[in-house]
Amino acid sequence: MTKTESKTASAAVRDILLSSPDGLHEVIRAVMQEVLEAEMDEALGASKSERTPERLGYRSGYTAALL
């Protein structure tokens, strides 16, 4: 991560924490979701809604409205 990206991420975290009483919960939720997505991508060898030559089906995703 570059310094510019780090500052941008830090600013986004600060904004979330200051704008919402549940800010820390939202930050943890977002980080955990990213970690889980990366693990699924690696395990399946495909991103959400992606087909690969080895995989003929799509990887299921989720609907943000249901979270």
Backbone bond lengths (Angstrom), bond angles and torsions (degrees), N, CA, C in turn:
res aa  C-N    CA-C-N  psi(-1)  N-CA   C-N-CA  omega(-1)  CA-C   N-CA-C  phi
1 M - - - 1.450 - - 1.520 107.91 -
2 T 1.313 117.67 133.59 1.453 120.62 179.34 1.516 109.94 -83.93
3 K 1.332 115.34 168.24 1.461 119.01 178.88 1.524 111.19 -61.22
4 T 1.329 117.62 -39.08 1.463 121.08 179.51 1.523 110.61 -61.97
5 E 1.332 116.77 -45.95 1.460 120.01 178.70 1.516 110.54 -64.27
6 S 1.331 117.04 -38.95 1.453 121.52 -179.46 1.521 110.58 -63.66
7 K 1.317 117.24 -43.10 1.461 120.70 178.67 1.522 110.34 -64.57
8 T 1.305 117.41 -40.60 1.456 121.37 179.42 1.523 110.13 -63.89
9 A 1.315 117.90 -44.71 1.460 121.70 178.69 1.522 109.95 -64.78
10 S 1.315 117.37 -42.38 1.462 120.76 179.33 1.521 110.91 -62.81
11 A 1.319 116.55 -40.91 1.458 120.02 178.82 1.525 110.79 -65.54
12 A 1.322 116.86 -39.31 1.466 120.23 179.17 1.523 110.61 -65.15
13 V 1.318 117.40 -42.24 1.470 121.33 178.67 1.527 109.48 -64.04
14 R 1.311 116.79 -45.50 1.469 120.52 179.20 1.522 111.07 -59.40
15 D 1.325 117.20 -43.80 1.464 121.13 179.14 1.525 111.66 -61.77
16 I 1.317 116.73 -42.32 1.470 120.31 179.28 1.519 110.11 -64.43
17 L 1.327 116.56 -45.35 1.463 120.09 -177.91 1.526 112.04 -64.42
18 L 1.326 117.08 -35.98 1.458 120.53 -178.49 1.524 113.06 -81.18
19 S 1.317 118.37 -26.61 1.462 120.99 -173.98 1.515 114.35 -89.35
20 S 1.316 117.83 -14.74 1.452 119.73 -173.61 1.523 110.80 -138.67
21 P 1.340 117.07 136.68 1.461 118.89 175.61 1.531 112.18 -63.35
22 D 1.322 117.17 -25.16 1.458 122.33 178.26 1.525 110.90 -100.07
23 G 1.314 116.36 26.61 1.459 120.97 -175.27 1.513 114.08 -57.59
24 L 1.324 117.31 -44.01 1.460 120.05 -179.69 1.525 110.38 -63.20
25 H 1.312 116.63 -40.21 1.466 121.16 177.31 1.525 110.22 -59.59
26 E 1.321 117.16 -43.19 1.465 121.37 -179.82 1.526 111.44 -66.00
27 V 1.329 117.22 -39.56 1.465 120.77 178.80 1.523 109.66 -63.95
28 I 1.331 116.92 -47.07 1.466 120.75 179.80 1.521 110.75 -62.74
29 R 1.327 118.10 -41.85 1.457 122.33 178.97 1.525 110.51 -60.86
30 A 1.323 116.70 -45.72 1.470 120.85 -178.55 1.523 110.97 -64.43
31 V 1.328 117.67 -42.79 1.464 121.37 179.75 1.522 110.28 -64.72
32 M 1.319 116.81 -45.57 1.468 120.36 179.85 1.528 111.02 -62.51
33 Q 1.324 117.56 -40.07 1.466 120.84 179.25 1.526 110.47 -62.42
34 E 1.327 117.03 -42.36 1.464 120.84 178.46 1.528 111.16 -63.43
35 V 1.330 116.80 -41.90 1.464 120.68 179.23 1.524 110.06 -63.19
36 L 1.326 117.33 -46.16 1.464 121.05 179.76 1.526 111.67 -63.38
37 E 1.327 117.30 -40.67 1.470 120.95 177.91 1.522 110.51 -61.79
38 A 1.334 116.83 -44.01 1.467 120.41 179.93 1.526 111.01 -63.77
39 E 1.333 117.22 -40.43 1.462 120.44 177.72 1.525 111.35 -63.75
40 M 1.327 117.26 -42.34 1.469 120.72 179.02 1.524 110.63 -64.75
41 D 1.333 117.15 -44.21 1.466 120.86 178.20 1.520 110.28 -56.75
42 E 1.331 116.08 -45.75 1.462 120.52 -178.55 1.530 111.35 -67.47
43 A 1.318 117.01 -45.10 1.467 120.75 -176.89 1.529 111.96 -65.92
44 L 1.329 116.66 -39.74 1.461 120.43 -176.17 1.523 113.39 -93.00
45 G 1.313 116.77 -17.63 1.453 120.00 -178.13 1.517 112.57 71.38
46 A 1.337 116.57 23.76 1.463 121.04 178.90 1.518 109.39 -154.92
47 S 1.315 115.63 143.99 1.456 120.87 174.52 1.521 109.13 -81.17
48 K 1.339 116.11 172.23 1.456 119.76 177.08 1.521 109.77 -55.76
49 S 1.318 116.41 137.67 1.471 123.94 177.25 1.521 113.31 59.16
50 E 1.320 117.86 25.56 1.457 121.52 -178.47 1.531 110.07 -112.40
51 R 1.312 115.07 139.67 1.456 121.17 170.98 1.513 108.06 -106.66
52 T 1.300 115.75 145.96 1.456 120.73 175.67 1.520 107.13 -126.48
53 P 1.332 118.46 164.77 1.467 119.57 178.98 1.529 112.74 -57.20
54 E 1.340 116.49 -32.54 1.460 120.49 -179.99 1.530 112.02 -80.77
55 R 1.321 117.42 -28.09 1.462 122.35 -178.09 1.521 108.76 -111.40
56 L 1.287 117.05 124.23 1.459 120.01 -179.78 1.523 112.08 -92.85
57 G 1.325 117.53 -21.20 1.458 120.92 178.71 1.519 110.78 -94.69
58 Y 1.317 115.70 171.57 1.455 121.67 177.41 1.515 109.73 -92.83
59 R 1.308 115.95 150.24 1.458 120.01 171.40 1.519 107.68 -79.69
60 S 1.314 117.46 131.98 1.458 120.77 179.20 1.517 109.61 -69.21
61 G 1.303 115.07 148.90 1.457 121.23 177.07 1.508 109.49 -114.88
62 Y 1.305 115.93 -148.06 1.450 121.45 178.14 1.511 108.06 -146.75
63 T 1.310 116.70 163.57 1.453 121.40 177.18 1.510 108.24 -105.27
64 A 1.317 117.66 124.68 1.457 121.96 -176.23 1.536 110.81 -59.08
65 A 1.314 118.46 -32.06 1.458 121.45 -178.71 1.519 111.76 -64.35
66 L 1.322 117.95 -22.73 1.462 120.88 -178.38 1.516 112.92 -86.14
67 L 1.342 117.82 -10.19 1.463 120.31 -176.92 1.488 111.86 -79.18
